Amino acid sequence: MIMNADFLAVLEFWEREKGISRNVLVQAVEEALLSAAKKAVGPARELRCAIDTKTGDIKAFARLVVSEKAVSKHDQITVFDARRIKPDAQLGDELEVEVTPAGFGRIASQYAKQALMQHIRRAEKQLIFTEFKDRVGDILSGVVRRFERSDVTIDLGKYEALLPNRERVPTEEYQIGERIRCYVKAVETGVHGPEIILSRADPQFVVKLFQLEVSEINDGTIEIKGIAREPGFRTKLAVHTRDSKVDPVGACVGLRGQRVKNIVRELNNEKVDIIKWDANIKTYVANALAPAQLKSFVVDEPGHRVKIMVAEDQLSLAIGKRGQNARLTSKLTGWQIDIEPEAVVTVGFEQKVAQAVQAFATIPGLTPEVAGVLVRAGFSTVDALLQAEAADLEQIEQIKDQVPAIMQAIHSETARRNGAETGEKQEPS
């Protein structure tokens, strides 16, 4: 019986395109045909099936015992029939005899097809694991083939891979037939065998893009010390080099920003901050929060926390939109970052009055009572009193009799201060 020529074509296709050995496939089909033969032939002794890989012929064989009478055709063969196959056959010999039944082809083809596809799926899964177990961490290019809920199936050519919803960038939408690049995150063994898991959201996707784009990172001159990412929105990357001649940030940015532009384009305009790493946590945090101007730091080494004070107008810049800048800085450095506005001391009216009274009271010739009257009358500084006329002061009932003494004290204090300033500016002789 000759098997359908399509079967041979299928064997050739899978051997050529997928690299699955024809002998392996044939062996799988022969095992399936054995089940078919047992149904068609019956419980023959040591039944087996064989396929001619060149012609597609399928034959069933049984190992029968040579007997004077064939009491059971499934187990025995007469001496007469045995010697037609093997002239020197003797009683008790075992002889392999073809027992292919008529009409076996249709049943065999069905079994063969089912077995072939099952084995191909298993073999393909195994090939996936063998080929991709060492490719975790690579970036591959594939075509969007279909969607299953929010998961995306990517056609890599020989194989298909999965871009799960959890590994998608929330701001990205894909179209069937679109070619995208992905990071090979893992080869997982699931219910249906090994599966290639891709990602575009993993921070290591950005790291790999920089390795491919920046030769200094690829050759080890520049080291990536840390990365923090909120996919689709912002990434912070800390870089460092031991080579004093190399600017790590400048090398990653590239001439006229071309290197980082290429990466940002691949990330669909996700913002990328490249930061100079520093062993000093204060400097490192300041670099990560730039361009925000930071006022002061309080570092809690045991608690791994940094408290930062900033001016009121720098607070929103330091924290970032929805706290993103501070949050990513915390992820990048591994330290808890607390940013607070600097307390602005506001002086009340009464306090200002008291300060002015105290300042006047220190002037020789002015009592605290007189100082209080002057301040409440609107004269809060010495300069203000100097510009006043004596007649203006005489209008104040409480001090009208003391105006000459007050003016004398003010002029003496002014002369004293001017003399002190002049003395400070003179060069020693």
Order of alpha helices (4+ residues) and beta strands (2+ residues): alpha-alpha-beta-beta-beta-alpha-beta-alpha-beta-beta-beta-beta-beta-alpha-alpha-beta-beta-alpha-alpha-beta-alpha-beta-beta-alpha-alpha-beta-alpha-alpha-alpha-alpha-alpha
